[in-house]
Amino acid sequence: MRSEKGSERRKYKRVTIIQEIFFGDRGVRKMDDISEEGMFIATSDVFMKGSLLDLKFRLFNDDQPITVKAEVRYVQDGVGMGMRFTNLKAEDRERIKKFVERF
């Protein structure tokens, strides 16, 4: 459960999405939620806060993949990590925005 205080700090609305994501050379994991600004990835892998990762994912199974660099913003040990996109293309940001608004 997320605290109200944490959700108040968020600039962009998030929605739950259970979808595969490829990151770095670590293979496939699951993303739990997404916003225009970033996402949460479910993984027990350990990354340092501030690490940059190459991500590739789809919003729907049949659409074009989104490829982006993202920074590890926080880590929940054994659960996953919060990521912030660093070079998201404008057209991909718009795709994510429409996806979030739809749900």
Biopython code that builds the backbone (N, CA, C, O; Angstrom):
import numpy as np
from Bio.PDB.StructureBuilder import StructureBuilder

atoms = [
    (1, "MET", "N", (0.839, -1.178, 0.000)),
    (1, "MET", "CA", (0.000, 0.000, 0.000)),
    (1, "MET", "C", (0.887, 1.244, 0.000)),
    (1, "MET", "O", (1.861, 1.317, 0.749)),
    (2, "ARG", "N", (0.561, 2.179, -0.807)),
    (2, "ARG", "CA", (1.333, 3.416, -0.870)),
    (2, "ARG", "C", (0.745, 4.429, 0.085)),
    (2, "ARG", "O", (-0.467, 4.488, 0.292)),
    (3, "SER", "N", (1.613, 5.213, 0.654)),
    (3, "SER", "CA", (1.132, 6.232, 1.582)),
    (3, "SER", "C", (0.549, 7.402, 0.811)),
    (3, "SER", "O", (0.941, 7.669, -0.325)),
    (4, "GLU", "N", (-0.379, 8.090, 1.429)),
    (4, "GLU", "CA", (-0.971, 9.264, 0.806)),
    (4, "GLU", "C", (0.092, 10.325, 0.571)),
    (4, "GLU", "O", (0.078, 11.014, -0.448)),
    (5, "LYS", "N", (1.004, 10.452, 1.508)),
    (5, "LYS", "CA", (2.045, 11.459, 1.386)),
    (5, "LYS", "C", (2.878, 11.213, 0.132)),
    (5, "LYS", "O", (3.194, 12.158, -0.591)),
    (6, "GLY", "N", (3.242, 9.949, -0.138)),
    (6, "GLY", "CA", (4.022, 9.610, -1.323)),
    (6, "GLY", "C", (3.275, 9.926, -2.598)),
    (6, "GLY", "O", (3.867, 10.435, -3.549)),
    (7, "SER", "N", (1.984, 9.634, -2.639)),
    (7, "SER", "CA", (1.217, 9.891, -3.848)),
    (7, "SER", "C", (0.996, 11.381, -4.066)),
    (7, "SER", "O", (0.835, 11.819, -5.205)),
    (8, "GLU", "N", (0.987, 12.175, -2.979)),
    (8, "GLU", "CA", (0.824, 13.622, -3.122)),
    (8, "GLU", "C", (2.032, 14.249, -3.782)),
    (8, "GLU", "O", (1.905, 15.272, -4.456)),
    (9, "ARG", "N", (3.210, 13.655, -3.601)),
    (9, "ARG", "CA", (4.435, 14.203, -4.174)),
    (9, "ARG", "C", (4.529, 13.927, -5.664)),
    (9, "ARG", "O", (5.273, 14.608, -6.369)),
    (10, "ARG", "N", (3.800, 12.958, -6.149)),
    (10, "ARG", "CA", (3.889, 12.585, -7.549)),
    (10, "ARG", "C", (3.240, 13.625, -8.436)),
    (10, "ARG", "O", (2.128, 14.091, -8.185)),
    (11, "LYS", "N", (3.966, 13.970, -9.477)),
    (11, "LYS", "CA", (3.492, 14.969, -10.427)),
    (11, "LYS", "C", (2.549, 14.343, -11.451)),
    (11, "LYS", "O", (1.630, 15.005, -11.935)),
    (12, "TYR", "N", (2.769, 13.073, -11.784)),
    (12, "TYR", "CA", (1.995, 12.391, -12.818)),
    (12, "TYR", "C", (1.235, 11.211, -12.244)),
    (12, "TYR", "O", (1.724, 10.518, -11.351)),
    (13, "LYS", "N", (0.053, 10.989, -12.753)),
    (13, "LYS", "CA", (-0.775, 9.855, -12.349)),
    (13, "LYS", "C", (-0.117, 8.554, -12.790)),
    (13, "LYS", "O", (0.466, 8.476, -13.872)),
    (14, "ARG", "N", (-0.214, 7.543, -11.950)),
    (14, "ARG", "CA", (0.311, 6.209, -12.261)),
    (14, "ARG", "C", (-0.842, 5.231, -12.398)),
    (14, "ARG", "O", (-1.890, 5.392, -11.772)),
    (15, "VAL", "N", (-0.632, 4.207, -13.230)),
    (15, "VAL", "CA", (-1.585, 3.114, -13.331)),
    (15, "VAL", "C", (-0.835, 1.798, -13.225)),
    (15, "VAL", "O", (0.338, 1.701, -13.587)),
    (16, "THR", "N", (-1.525, 0.797, -12.726)),
    (16, "THR", "CA", (-0.960, -0.539, -12.628)),
    (16, "THR", "C", (-0.893, -1.162, -14.010)),
    (16, "THR", "O", (-1.848, -1.101, -14.783)),
    (17, "ILE", "N", (0.239, -1.758, -14.305)),
    (17, "ILE", "CA", (0.419, -2.500, -15.554)),
    (17, "ILE", "C", (1.383, -3.635, -15.246)),
    (17, "ILE", "O", (2.503, -3.406, -14.788)),
    (18, "ILE", "N", (0.945, -4.839, -15.497)),
    (18, "ILE", "CA", (1.820, -5.995, -15.303)),
    (18, "ILE", "C", (2.260, -6.415, -16.701)),
    (18, "ILE", "O", (1.527, -7.088, -17.427)),
    (19, "GLN", "N", (3.451, -6.010, -17.054)),
    (19, "GLN", "CA", (3.966, -6.222, -18.404)),
    (19, "GLN", "C", (5.451, -6.531, -18.309)),
    (19, "GLN", "O", (6.136, -6.055, -17.404)),
    (20, "GLU", "N", (5.943, -7.329, -19.247)),
    (20, "GLU", "CA", (7.363, -7.646, -19.262)),
    (20, "GLU", "C", (8.173, -6.426, -19.682)),
    (20, "GLU", "O", (7.732, -5.611, -20.493)),
    (21, "ILE", "N", (9.359, -6.324, -19.114)),
    (21, "ILE", "CA", (10.280, -5.254, -19.468)),
    (21, "ILE", "C", (11.671, -5.855, -19.561)),
    (21, "ILE", "O", (12.060, -6.682, -18.736)),
    (22, "PHE", "N", (12.409, -5.436, -20.562)),
    (22, "PHE", "CA", (13.796, -5.858, -20.722)),
    (22, "PHE", "C", (14.666, -4.735, -20.200)),
    (22, "PHE", "O", (14.461, -3.575, -20.557)),
    (23, "PHE", "N", (15.639, -5.063, -19.355)),
    (23, "PHE", "CA", (16.521, -4.000, -18.905)),
    (23, "PHE", "C", (17.957, -4.473, -18.813)),
    (23, "PHE", "O", (18.272, -5.511, -18.230)),
    (24, "GLY", "N", (18.830, -3.642, -19.431)),
    (24, "GLY", "CA", (20.249, -3.943, -19.439)),
    (24, "GLY", "C", (20.507, -5.348, -19.931)),
    (24, "GLY", "O", (19.845, -5.821, -20.855)),
    (25, "ASP", "N", (21.455, -6.008, -19.324)),
    (25, "ASP", "CA", (21.747, -7.393, -19.670)),
    (25, "ASP", "C", (21.108, -8.345, -18.662)),
    (25, "ASP", "O", (21.457, -9.524, -18.598)),
    (26, "ARG", "N", (20.167, -7.819, -17.875)),
    (26, "ARG", "CA", (19.532, -8.631, -16.829)),
    (26, "ARG", "C", (18.336, -9.423, -17.334)),
    (26, "ARG", "O", (17.775, -10.222, -16.584)),
    (27, "GLY", "N", (17.929, -9.223, -18.587)),
    (27, "GLY", "CA", (16.829, -9.994, -19.140)),
    (27, "GLY", "C", (15.471, -9.393, -18.837)),
    (27, "GLY", "O", (15.315, -8.174, -18.766)),
    (28, "VAL", "N", (14.493, -10.265, -18.661)),
    (28, "VAL", "CA", (13.104, -9.844, -18.536)),
    (28, "VAL", "C", (12.676, -9.798, -17.074)),
    (28, "VAL", "O", (12.973, -10.709, -16.303)),
    (29, "ARG", "N", (11.980, -8.735, -16.703)),
    (29, "ARG", "CA", (11.350, -8.602, -15.388)),
    (29, "ARG", "C", (9.929, -8.106, -15.612)),
    (29, "ARG", "O", (9.477, -8.022, -16.754)),
    (30, "LYS", "N", (9.234, -7.782, -14.559)),
    (30, "LYS", "CA", (7.859, -7.271, -14.668)),
    (30, "LYS", "C", (7.809, -5.836, -14.168)),
    (30, "LYS", "O", (8.368, -5.510, -13.121)),
    (31, "MET", "N", (7.128, -4.978, -14.935)),
    (31, "MET", "CA", (6.862, -3.644, -14.408)),
    (31, "MET", "C", (5.516, -3.714, -13.711)),
    (31, "MET", "O", (4.612, -4.423, -14.155)),
    (32, "ASP", "N", (5.386, -2.980, -12.622)),
    (32, "ASP", "CA", (4.159, -2.977, -11.821)),
    (32, "ASP", "C", (3.276, -1.778, -12.110)),
    (32, "ASP", "O", (2.051, -1.896, -12.138)),
    (33, "ASP", "N", (3.891, -0.630, -12.323)),
    (33, "ASP", "CA", (3.101, 0.559, -12.642)),
    (33, "ASP", "C", (3.925, 1.487, -13.511)),
    (33, "ASP", "O", (5.142, 1.347, -13.632)),
    (34, "ILE", "N", (3.221, 2.449, -14.117)),
    (34, "ILE", "CA", (3.887, 3.354, -15.039)),
    (34, "ILE", "C", (3.218, 4.718, -14.995)),
    (34, "ILE", "O", (2.022, 4.829, -14.724)),
    (35, "SER", "N", (4.005, 5.753, -15.265)),
    (35, "SER", "CA", (3.501, 7.116, -15.422)),
    (35, "SER", "C", (4.321, 7.758, -16.534)),
    (35, "SER", "O", (5.228, 7.132, -17.082)),
    (36, "GLU", "N", (4.005, 8.986, -16.860)),
    (36, "GLU", "CA", (4.776, 9.707, -17.871)),
    (36, "GLU", "C", (6.225, 9.918, -17.430)),
    (36, "GLU", "O", (7.113, 10.105, -18.262)),
    (37, "GLU", "N", (6.453, 9.886, -16.138)),
    (37, "GLU", "CA", (7.765, 10.187, -15.589)),
    (37, "GLU", "C", (8.630, 8.950, -15.354)),
    (37, "GLU", "O", (9.857, 9.030, -15.420)),
    (38, "GLY", "N", (7.997, 7.804, -15.079)),
    (38, "GLY", "CA", (8.774, 6.619, -14.762)),
    (38, "GLY", "C", (7.914, 5.412, -14.486)),
    (38, "GLY", "O", (6.747, 5.356, -14.873)),
    (39, "MET", "N", (8.515, 4.431, -13.801)),
    (39, "MET", "CA", (7.812, 3.180, -13.525)),
    (39, "MET", "C", (8.413, 2.493, -12.306)),
    (39, "MET", "O", (9.474, 2.874, -11.811)),
    (40, "PHE", "N", (7.707, 1.474, -11.840)),
    (40, "PHE", "CA", (8.222, 0.609, -10.779)),
    (40, "PHE", "C", (8.437, -0.762, -11.390)),
    (40, "PHE", "O", (7.542, -1.304, -12.039)),
    (41, "ILE", "N", (9.623, -1.325, -11.186)),
    (41, "ILE", "CA", (9.961, -2.641, -11.717)),
    (41, "ILE", "C", (10.080, -3.618, -10.559)),
    (41, "ILE", "O", (10.821, -3.377, -9.606)),
    (42, "ALA", "N", (9.347, -4.721, -10.647)),
    (42, "ALA", "CA", (9.425, -5.778, -9.640)),
    (42, "ALA", "C", (10.661, -6.621, -9.921)),
    (42, "ALA", "O", (10.747, -7.279, -10.958)),
    (43, "THR", "N", (11.614, -6.602, -9.001)),
    (43, "THR", "CA", (12.833, -7.393, -9.154)),
    (43, "THR", "C", (13.525, -7.538, -7.805)),
    (43, "THR", "O", (13.467, -6.650, -6.954)),
    (44, "SER", "N", (14.171, -8.665, -7.637)),
    (44, "SER", "CA", (14.974, -8.849, -6.433)),
    (44, "SER", "C", (16.431, -8.469, -6.710)),
    (44, "SER", "O", (17.262, -8.480, -5.801)),
    (45, "ASP", "N", (16.739, -8.132, -7.974)),
    (45, "ASP", "CA", (18.090, -7.669, -8.320)),
    (45, "ASP", "C", (18.390, -6.389, -7.560)),
    (45, "ASP", "O", (17.497, -5.589, -7.283)),
    (46, "VAL", "N", (19.649, -6.211, -7.231)),
    (46, "VAL", "CA", (20.051, -5.037, -6.471)),
    (46, "VAL", "C", (20.770, -4.039, -7.377)),
    (46, "VAL", "O", (21.748, -4.380, -8.042)),
    (47, "PHE", "N", (20.281, -2.824, -7.392)),
    (47, "PHE", "CA", (20.902, -1.730, -8.125)),
    (47, "PHE", "C", (21.089, -0.568, -7.165)),
    (47, "PHE", "O", (20.297, -0.377, -6.243)),
    (48, "MET", "N", (22.117, 0.187, -7.384)),
    (48, "MET", "CA", (22.380, 1.363, -6.565)),
    (48, "MET", "C", (21.488, 2.510, -7.009)),
    (48, "MET", "O", (21.237, 2.680, -8.202)),
    (49, "LYS", "N", (21.013, 3.289, -6.061)),
    (49, "LYS", "CA", (20.281, 4.505, -6.374)),
    (49, "LYS", "C", (21.167, 5.368, -7.273)),
    (49, "LYS", "O", (22.352, 5.546, -6.991)),
    (50, "GLY", "N", (20.595, 5.902, -8.352)),
    (50, "GLY", "CA", (21.352, 6.714, -9.293)),
    (50, "GLY", "C", (21.864, 5.943, -10.499)),
    (50, "GLY", "O", (22.312, 6.549, -11.472)),
    (51, "SER", "N", (21.806, 4.606, -10.451)),
    (51, "SER", "CA", (22.241, 3.804, -11.601)),
    (51, "SER", "C", (21.365, 4.103, -12.809)),
    (51, "SER", "O", (20.168, 4.358, -12.669)),
    (52, "LEU", "N", (21.967, 4.071, -13.997)),
    (52, "LEU", "CA", (21.225, 4.254, -15.242)),
    (52, "LEU", "C", (21.088, 2.914, -15.943)),
    (52, "LEU", "O", (22.056, 2.164, -16.072)),
    (53, "LEU", "N", (19.879, 2.622, -16.393)),
    (53, "LEU", "CA", (19.605, 1.361, -17.079)),
    (53, "LEU", "C", (18.932, 1.624, -18.418)),
    (53, "LEU", "O", (18.171, 2.579, -18.566)),
    (54, "ASP", "N", (19.219, 0.772, -19.383)),
    (54, "ASP", "CA", (18.534, 0.802, -20.660)),
    (54, "ASP", "C", (17.300, -0.079, -20.543)),
    (54, "ASP", "O", (17.406, -1.261, -20.213)),
    (55, "LEU", "N", (16.130, 0.490, -20.812)),
    (55, "LEU", "CA", (14.868, -0.238, -20.705)),
    (55, "LEU", "C", (14.204, -0.371, -22.066)),
    (55, "LEU", "O", (14.357, 0.490, -22.933)),
    (56, "LYS", "N", (13.470, -1.453, -22.242)),
    (56, "LYS", "CA", (12.683, -1.655, -23.453)),
    (56, "LYS", "C", (11.407, -2.369, -23.035)),
    (56, "LYS", "O", (11.458, -3.427, -22.408)),
    (57, "PHE", "N", (10.252, -1.784, -23.387)),
    (57, "PHE", "CA", (8.984, -2.359, -22.981)),
    (57, "PHE", "C", (7.878, -1.962, -23.950)),
    (57, "PHE", "O", (8.045, -1.069, -24.781)),
    (58, "ARG", "N", (6.766, -2.635, -23.826)),
    (58, "ARG", "CA", (5.570, -2.333, -24.615)),
    (58, "ARG", "C", (4.430, -2.018, -23.657)),
    (58, "ARG", "O", (4.365, -2.567, -22.558)),
    (59, "LEU", "N", (3.544, -1.142, -24.073)),
    (59, "LEU", "CA", (2.356, -0.864, -23.270)),
    (59, "LEU", "C", (1.309, -1.946, -23.499)),
    (59, "LEU", "O", (0.603, -2.350, -22.575)),
    (60, "PHE", "N", (1.221, -2.404, -24.725)),
    (60, "PHE", "CA", (0.363, -3.526, -25.097)),
    (60, "PHE", "C", (1.250, -4.529, -25.811)),
    (60, "PHE", "O", (2.279, -4.153, -26.373)),
    (61, "ASN", "N", (0.870, -5.793, -25.797)),
    (61, "ASN", "CA", (1.721, -6.828, -26.392)),
    (61, "ASN", "C", (1.997, -6.621, -27.873)),
    (61, "ASN", "O", (3.036, -7.058, -28.369)),
    (62, "ASP", "N", (1.097, -5.970, -28.583)),
    (62, "ASP", "CA", (1.241, -5.868, -30.034)),
    (62, "ASP", "C", (1.700, -4.496, -30.530)),
    (62, "ASP", "O", (1.717, -4.269, -31.739)),
    (63, "ASP", "N", (2.069, -3.582, -29.643)),
    (63, "ASP", "CA", (2.488, -2.260, -30.113)),
    (63, "ASP", "C", (4.009, -2.177, -30.234)),
    (63, "ASP", "O", (4.727, -3.106, -29.866)),
    (64, "GLN", "N", (4.482, -1.046, -30.756)),
    (64, "GLN", "CA", (5.914, -0.815, -30.912)),
    (64, "GLN", "C", (6.566, -0.651, -29.541)),
    (64, "GLN", "O", (6.004, 0.005, -28.664)),
    (65, "PRO", "N", (7.730, -1.235, -29.351)),
    (65, "PRO", "CA", (8.398, -1.088, -28.048)),
    (65, "PRO", "C", (8.887, 0.342, -27.809)),
    (65, "PRO", "O", (9.209, 1.075, -28.745)),
    (66, "ILE", "N", (8.932, 0.708, -26.557)),
    (66, "ILE", "CA", (9.506, 1.973, -26.119)),
    (66, "ILE", "C", (10.890, 1.654, -25.569)),
    (66, "ILE", "O", (11.036, 0.791, -24.703)),
    (67, "THR", "N", (11.898, 2.349, -26.070)),
    (67, "THR", "CA", (13.272, 2.176, -25.603)),
    (67, "THR", "C", (13.700, 3.475, -24.950)),
    (67, "THR", "O", (13.586, 4.545, -25.549)),
    (68, "VAL", "N", (14.200, 3.384, -23.708)),
    (68, "VAL", "CA", (14.513, 4.586, -22.947)),
    (68, "VAL", "C", (15.589, 4.287, -21.905)),
    (68, "VAL", "O", (15.733, 3.142, -21.475)),
    (69, "LYS", "N", (16.327, 5.283, -21.505)),
    (69, "LYS", "CA", (17.231, 5.179, -20.355)),
    (69, "LYS", "C", (16.442, 5.642, -19.136)),
    (69, "LYS", "O", (15.608, 6.543, -19.228)),
    (70, "ALA", "N", (16.715, 5.016, -17.998)),
    (70, "ALA", "CA", (16.031, 5.394, -16.764)),
    (70, "ALA", "C", (16.995, 5.311, -15.599)),
    (70, "ALA", "O", (17.913, 4.491, -15.576)),
    (71, "GLU", "N", (16.760, 6.184, -14.634)),
    (71, "GLU", "CA", (17.590, 6.259, -13.428)),
    (71, "GLU", "C", (16.870, 5.593, -12.265)),
    (71, "GLU", "O", (15.670, 5.790, -12.076)),
    (72, "VAL", "N", (17.610, 4.800, -11.483)),
    (72, "VAL", "CA", (17.056, 4.202, -10.270)),
    (72, "VAL", "C", (16.883, 5.323, -9.252)),
    (72, "VAL", "O", (17.865, 5.941, -8.840)),
    (73, "ARG", "N", (15.650, 5.590, -8.846)),
    (73, "ARG", "CA", (15.352, 6.663, -7.891)),
    (73, "ARG", "C", (15.274, 6.141, -6.461)),
    (73, "ARG", "O", (15.702, 6.820, -5.528)),
    (74, "TYR", "N", (14.731, 4.940, -6.285)),
    (74, "TYR", "CA", (14.683, 4.319, -4.959)),
    (74, "TYR", "C", (14.603, 2.807, -5.114)),
    (74, "TYR", "O", (14.197, 2.295, -6.157)),
    (75, "VAL", "N", (14.995, 2.105, -4.064)),
    (75, "VAL", "CA", (14.997, 0.646, -4.070)),
    (75, "VAL", "C", (14.246, 0.145, -2.848)),
    (75, "VAL", "O", (14.452, 0.633, -1.737)),
    (76, "GLN", "N", (13.377, -0.826, -3.060)),
    (76, "GLN", "CA", (12.713, -1.544, -1.965)),
    (76, "GLN", "C", (13.309, -2.947, -1.983)),
    (76, "GLN", "O", (12.952, -3.763, -2.833)),
    (77, "ASP", "N", (14.215, -3.230, -1.051)),
    (77, "ASP", "CA", (14.935, -4.502, -1.038)),
    (77, "ASP", "C", (13.998, -5.693, -1.157)),
    (77, "ASP", "O", (13.018, -5.811, -0.421)),
    (78, "GLY", "N", (14.320, -6.573, -2.100)),
    (78, "GLY", "CA", (13.551, -7.791, -2.296)),
    (78, "GLY", "C", (12.225, -7.585, -3.002)),
    (78, "GLY", "O", (11.523, -8.557, -3.281)),
    (79, "VAL", "N", (11.861, -6.337, -3.301)),
    (79, "VAL", "CA", (10.567, -6.049, -3.925)),
    (79, "VAL", "C", (10.753, -5.471, -5.327)),
    (79, "VAL", "O", (10.191, -5.981, -6.296)),
    (80, "GLY", "N", (11.542, -4.404, -5.426)),
    (80, "GLY", "CA", (11.749, -3.772, -6.723)),
    (80, "GLY", "C", (12.333, -2.383, -6.591)),
    (80, "GLY", "O", (12.883, -2.018, -5.552)),
    (81, "MET", "N", (12.205, -1.608, -7.670)),
    (81, "MET", "CA", (12.804, -0.274, -7.682)),
    (81, "MET", "C", (11.987, 0.694, -8.510)),
    (81, "MET", "O", (11.367, 0.326, -9.508)),
    (82, "GLY", "N", (12.003, 1.943, -8.071)),
    (82, "GLY", "CA", (11.356, 3.026, -8.784)),
    (82, "GLY", "C", (12.330, 3.643, -9.765)),
    (82, "GLY", "O", (13.475, 3.927, -9.412)),
    (83, "MET", "N", (11.886, 3.852, -10.996)),
    (83, "MET", "CA", (12.726, 4.353, -12.069)),
    (83, "MET", "C", (12.169, 5.671, -12.596)),
    (83, "MET", "O", (10.954, 5.858, -12.648)),
    (84, "ARG", "N", (13.065, 6.593, -12.991)),
    (84, "ARG", "CA", (12.649, 7.840, -13.639)),
    (84, "ARG", "C", (13.260, 7.865, -15.029)),
    (84, "ARG", "O", (14.467, 7.686, -15.187)),
    (85, "PHE", "N", (12.415, 8.091, -16.047)),
    (85, "PHE", "CA", (12.906, 8.163, -17.424)),
    (85, "PHE", "C", (13.804, 9.380, -17.587)),
    (85, "PHE", "O", (13.508, 10.449, -17.055)),
    (86, "THR", "N", (14.911, 9.218, -18.328)),
    (86, "THR", "CA", (15.831, 10.341, -18.518)),
    (86, "THR", "C", (15.863, 10.863, -19.948)),
    (86, "THR", "O", (16.240, 12.014, -20.167)),
    (87, "ASN", "N", (15.477, 10.053, -20.923)),
    (87, "ASN", "CA", (15.531, 10.505, -22.318)),
    (87, "ASN", "C", (14.321, 10.025, -23.123)),
    (87, "ASN", "O", (14.455, 9.607, -24.273)),
    (88, "LEU", "N", (13.161, 10.089, -22.518)),
    (88, "LEU", "CA", (11.938, 9.622, -23.169)),
    (88, "LEU", "C", (11.580, 10.538, -24.335)),
    (88, "LEU", "O", (11.497, 11.755, -24.170)),
    (89, "LYS", "N", (11.370, 9.957, -25.506)),
    (89, "LYS", "CA", (10.977, 10.729, -26.689)),
    (89, "LYS", "C", (9.577, 11.293, -26.477)),
    (89, "LYS", "O", (8.748, 10.689, -25.796)),
    (90, "ALA", "N", (9.325, 12.459, -27.070)),
    (90, "ALA", "CA", (8.032, 13.141, -26.914)),
    (90, "ALA", "C", (6.879, 12.248, -27.363)),
    (90, "ALA", "O", (5.840, 12.213, -26.703)),
    (91, "GLU", "N", (7.039, 11.531, -28.464)),
    (91, "GLU", "CA", (5.955, 10.671, -28.965)),
    (91, "GLU", "C", (5.708, 9.488, -28.028)),
    (91, "GLU", "O", (4.572, 9.032, -27.898)),
    (92, "ASP", "N", (6.761, 8.985, -27.375)),
    (92, "ASP", "CA", (6.574, 7.897, -26.416)),
    (92, "ASP", "C", (5.932, 8.419, -25.130)),
    (92, "ASP", "O", (5.113, 7.727, -24.525)),
    (93, "ARG", "N", (6.292, 9.623, -24.712)),
    (93, "ARG", "CA", (5.640, 10.233, -23.544)),
    (93, "ARG", "C", (4.139, 10.376, -23.804)),
    (93, "ARG", "O", (3.324, 10.114, -22.920)),
    (94, "GLU", "N", (3.784, 10.786, -25.007)),
    (94, "GLU", "CA", (2.375, 10.942, -25.366)),
    (94, "GLU", "C", (1.659, 9.589, -25.370)),
    (94, "GLU", "O", (0.511, 9.494, -24.935)),
    (95, "ARG", "N", (2.323, 8.558, -25.852)),
    (95, "ARG", "CA", (1.730, 7.203, -25.822)),
    (95, "ARG", "C", (1.462, 6.762, -24.385)),
    (95, "ARG", "O", (0.402, 6.214, -24.083)),
    (96, "ILE", "N", (2.436, 7.006, -23.499)),
    (96, "ILE", "CA", (2.264, 6.628, -22.091)),
    (96, "ILE", "C", (1.150, 7.449, -21.464)),
    (96, "ILE", "O", (0.324, 6.909, -20.728)),
    (97, "LYS", "N", (1.115, 8.744, -21.744)),
    (97, "LYS", "CA", (0.078, 9.622, -21.200)),
    (97, "LYS", "C", (-1.308, 9.124, -21.594)),
    (97, "LYS", "O", (-2.200, 9.046, -20.748)),
    (98, "LYS", "N", (-1.497, 8.788, -22.858)),
    (98, "LYS", "CA", (-2.801, 8.278, -23.331)),
    (98, "LYS", "C", (-3.135, 6.946, -22.669)),
    (98, "LYS", "O", (-4.289, 6.688, -22.329)),
    (99, "PHE", "N", (-2.115, 6.099, -22.487)),
    (99, "PHE", "CA", (-2.330, 4.820, -21.830)),
    (99, "PHE", "C", (-2.810, 5.024, -20.397)),
    (99, "PHE", "O", (-3.773, 4.393, -19.963)),
    (100, "VAL", "N", (-2.138, 5.904, -19.670)),
    (100, "VAL", "CA", (-2.498, 6.173, -18.273)),
    (100, "VAL", "C", (-3.903, 6.767, -18.187)),
    (100, "VAL", "O", (-4.695, 6.363, -17.336)),
    (101, "GLU", "N", (-4.213, 7.714, -19.058)),
    (101, "GLU", "CA", (-5.544, 8.341, -19.050)),
    (101, "GLU", "C", (-6.651, 7.338, -19.359)),
    (101, "GLU", "O", (-7.766, 7.453, -18.849)),
    (102, "ARG", "N", (-6.335, 6.365, -20.191)),
    (102, "ARG", "CA", (-7.315, 5.357, -20.589)),
    (102, "ARG", "C", (-7.753, 4.494, -19.415)),
    (102, "ARG", "O", (-8.893, 4.035, -19.360)),
    (103, "PHE", "N", (-6.836, 4.279, -18.477)),
    (103, "PHE", "CA", (-7.136, 3.419, -17.337)),
    (103, "PHE", "C", (-7.290, 4.233, -16.098)),
    (103, "PHE", "O", (-7.546, 3.683, -15.027)),
]
sb = StructureBuilder()
sb.init_structure("model")
sb.init_model(0)
sb.init_chain("A")
sb.init_seg("    ")
for serial, (resi, resn, name, xyz) in enumerate(atoms, 1):
    if name == "N":
        sb.init_residue(resn, " ", resi, " ")
    sb.init_atom(name, np.array(xyz, "f"), 0.0, 1.0, " ", f" {name:<3s}", serial, name[0])
structure = sb.get_structure()
